[in-house]
Amino acid sequence: MTEETMDEADMLKWAKAYAHKQGFLLNTEEKQLNTVIKGLVRNKNKFGRPYCPCRLRSGDEEKDRAIECPCAYHKEEIATQGQCHCNLYFKGT
């Protein structure tokens, strides 16, 4: 793999920046937040993309782009359920 590897601090920084830009909040439960961040880092380093660790990859790169964080479903999930499927992003106050 020729892409740079990403560490958890970088991924958390990226997730915080995205949440802020969108008006979302990150999960305040540290254990859940760290689990999702670790999964994103693992997928980014293994597959080259930060696939949602809470969804199954199909192996078809084109289809799997829909589950690349932030996934194609997160805004609707946050609007209707208050959080995304992974419980990474929450509706802002």
N, C-alpha and C positions, 0 to 999 in steps of 0.2 A: 504494500500500500504506500503510495507516494504522498498522501496528505499528512499534514501535521497531526500529531495526537493532541487530544484536549484533556485537561485535568478537571477535577471537580470544582476548583475555585473559578476557573475560566467559565465553566458551564453555568455555575450559579450566578456569576456576574452577568452573563448573557441573558439568563432567565429573568433576573431582576430588572435589567434594562428593558427587556421586551414587555414585562408586566407593567412597568412604569409608563412606557410609551402608549400602551393600550388602555391604561386606566384599570388594570387588574391588580390583584394582590397575590402574592405567593403564599402557599400553605404556611401557616404559622406553627404547625406541628413539625418540629425539627426532624423527627425520625422518618416521617412520611416524605418530607421534602428531600432529605438526604438519600432516601431509597430511590426516588425518581431521578434525582440528579445523577446518582451513580449509574443507573440504568441507561440514561441518555449518553453519558460518557462512554460506557461500555459499547453501546451500539455505534456511536460516532467513531470510536477507535477500531472497532471490529469490521463495520460495514461501510465506513466513510460518511455516514449520515446519522444525525441524532434521531433515530426512529423512536417513537413512543414506546417505552418499555412495558406499557400496559396493554398493548395491542400486538397481535400476531402478524409478523411479516409473511407475505405470500411468496417472496423470492423473486417476484416480478418487479424490477426496479421502478418501472413506470407506475404500476399500481401502488407500490409501497411509498411513493412520494406523498400520498394522502395522509400517511401516518408519521411523516417527518415532523418533529416538534418545531413550531407549533402546528399541530395537525389540522387538517381541513375541517374538522368537526368541532374544534374547541370553542369558537365564538358562539355557535348555536347552543352547545352544551352549557356554557357559562350563562347565556341569556335565559335558558329554560330551567336549568338545574342549580345554578349558582356556582358551579365549578366544572372544570373539565374532567374527563373520564379518569385521568391519573391523579386527580386532586392536587395538581401542581398550581394551576391558576384558579383564582376565585374572583367572583364579582367584586368590584371595588365599591367603596361606600360613598 
